[in-house]
Amino acid sequence: MKIAIAGAGAIGAYLGAKLVQAGFDVYFIARGPHLEP
């Protein structure tokens, strides 16, 4: 399942990491250069 998370702050990153560990495809929507590929 693909999941998009709006916000790459502390909570969004934490939830995204947990979802990736559970086997989901996670995409982040963030403003500015918060995430490096």
Secondary structure by P-SEA (a helix, b strand, c coil): cbbbbccccaaaaaaaaaaaaaccbbbbbbccccccc
